């Protein structure tokens, strides 16, 4: 099976010193085990954060360990194409925090 890609909005703010960044949208590349291998977080009023198996964490967060496990139906409505994920991943890549 090949990797799957998801775009999922998150309407809650962070609840920490970066709360003013506001809501966010998460993009995930998920391998067969359900683990994220790349993750992009775009904040409404803040930076775009990128994590991968080569960059697991930083001062702002980190790569989710397991995203899709038991209930894949919860994620079906958020599935996107690999091209859509790559477009978001590459967008403003040089401004990554």
C-alpha positions in Angstrom: 0.0 0.0 0.0 1.2 3.5 -0.6 1.3 6.5 1.6 -1.9 8.5 2.3 -2.3 12.3 2.6 -4.6 14.3 4.8 -5.5 18.0 5.3 -7.4 18.6 8.6 -8.4 22.0 10.1 -8.0 22.6 13.8 -10.2 25.4 15.1 -8.7 25.6 18.6 -5.7 27.7 19.3 -2.6 26.3 20.9 -3.3 27.3 24.5 0.3 28.3 25.1 2.5 31.4 24.7 1.9 31.1 20.9 -1.9 31.1 21.3 -2.1 34.3 19.3 -1.2 32.3 16.2 -4.8 31.3 16.1 -6.4 28.2 14.5 -4.4 26.0 12.2 -4.6 23.5 9.3 -2.6 20.3 9.6 -1.3 18.3 6.6 -0.1 14.8 7.1 1.7 12.2 5.0 0.9 8.9 6.6 2.6 5.5 6.1 0.9 2.1 6.2 1.3 1.8 10.0 -0.7 5.0 10.5 2.4 7.0 11.6 3.1 10.4 10.2 6.3 10.7 8.2 5.8 14.4 7.3 3.6 17.0 8.9 2.9 20.6 8.0 1.0 23.0 10.3 -0.2 26.3 8.8 -1.4 28.8 11.4 -3.9 31.5 10.6 -1.8 34.3 12.1 1.5 32.7 12.6 4.3 30.6 10.9 4.1 27.4 8.9 5.8 24.6 10.7 7.3 21.5 9.0 8.2 18.2 10.6 9.5 14.9 9.2 11.5 11.9 10.1 14.5 14.1 9.5 13.2 16.9 11.7 11.2 15.4 14.5 10.7 18.5 16.7 11.7 22.1 17.5 10.8 24.7 20.1 7.2 25.0 18.7 6.1 21.3 18.4 6.9 18.1 16.7 5.9 15.3 14.4 2.9 13.4 15.5 3.8 9.8 16.4 0.6 8.1 15.3 -2.2 9.8 13.5 -4.5 7.2 11.8 -4.8 4.0 13.8 -8.1 2.2 14.4 -10.9 4.4 13.0 -9.9 5.4 9.4 -13.5 6.5 8.7 -12.8 9.5 10.9 -10.2 10.6 8.5 -11.9 9.8 5.1 -13.3 13.3 4.6 -9.9 14.8 5.1 -8.0 12.8 2.6 -6.2 14.7 -0.2 -4.0 13.8 -3.1 -0.2 13.5 -2.9 0.0 16.4 -5.3 -2.1 18.6 -3.0 0.1 17.7 -0.1 3.3 18.4 -2.0 2.0 21.8 -3.1 1.3 22.8 0.5 4.7 21.3 1.6 6.6 23.3 -1.0 4.7 26.6 -0.5 6.9 29.1 1.2 9.3 26.3 2.3 12.0 28.8 2.7 10.1 30.6 5.5 9.7 27.5 7.7 10.2 28.0 11.4 
